[in-house]
Amino acid sequence: MLRLDDISKEYFTDCASLEGLYLPKSVNLPSITWSSSMQSSMLFGKRAQLSYIFAPKAQKIANSENSPFMYKCTKLEYVFLTSVKSLDYMESANGAVWYFGSKIKNLPANINFDGSIVIAPASSYAIEWAKSNGLSFVESANITCTSISANKISYEALGNEYTLPLNYVKSLWDTSFVNTKKSDETVSALLDFNNDNTVNAKDFAILNRQ
């Protein structure tokens, strides 16, 4: 099992064919890095294939002015970072869904997020950031579970549909979320399958029918 103990290490250098990062237990998240030769190839059409990042427990993320988070990852569809506390530098990402939690306290200003959506608790910094930057956003209290199939869970919020793989959502279940309200945390909203605004035993039973 890959352990990402040091965010300063370049675990994912030149991984242009990498399609996703599923890291449900990692508390550290290194960035994608590119050699000078790979960056030259990108000038002639080569693209990073990364379409999602699922790291719900990641608190520390590698990012810097010269190497922003997810640099040149232009095909991202969703980024799940509900425990991250700070993100100073990140690549512009158009059309992605960004899941943040209540712990985030810093995000970069003046970033291009055309077509992207921020999902977070109403009282979170992430929602304030989205509002101040004119970005689309969804407050976690507005998320409703609409269906659960053999391989995915579908949600609706403000007329839009959002889906996540069933096994990814199952990995989110933790007894610490029991009795929390969907307005408290993004994860709580996603675990409220019974749509009664509170995570409880009914939700656990629904989740484990699949």
Secondary structure, 3 states (H helix, E strand, C coil): CCCCCCCCCCCEECCCCCCEEECCCCCEECCEECCHHHHHHHHCCCCCCCCEEECCCCCEECCCCCCCECCCCCCCCEEEECCCCECCCECCCCCCEEEECCCCCECCCCCCCCCCEEEECCCCHHHHHHHHCCCEEEEHHHCEEEEECCCEEEEEECCEEEEEEHHHHHCCCCHHHCCCECCCCHHHHHHCCCCCCECCHHHHHHHCCC
